[in-house]
């Protein structure tokens, strides 16, 4: 099926543009919400990913969060200097440096998570549970399609 054509491929009807714009708006809002924690949305998503991944490294975070490895290393440097993240060499492979949250890092990540939950619940207050579940299912379907295919290269 072909949905888009020259007549209907406009920003307000483009899936890619709408997803990008929603993400931009969300990140700006999270940055403001997390200001009292002195964290950015990028720093928080990094802390949360480390919290969820017991074997997090700078390389795995860069891959999972789609950051440049150098930028991720600099971000981790900042979080480590603030006492939110710790680095430790892997006992299995000394070349690998694992990341973990300090107690302060875990507390900050969880406080910000609670703020994000509260915010998203406000945004979605007039959506039904069925609408939210359907929307999330469609986003997961799109993510899977984008991860598994190279349709645009053909």
Secondary structure by P-SEA (a helix, b strand, c coil): ccccccccccccccaaaaaaaaaaaaaaaaaaaaccccccaaaaaaaaaaaacccccaaaaaaaacccaaaaaaaaaaaaaaccbbbbcccccccbbbbbbcaaaaaaaaaaaaaaaaaaaaaaccccaaaaaaaaaaaaaaaaaaaccccccc
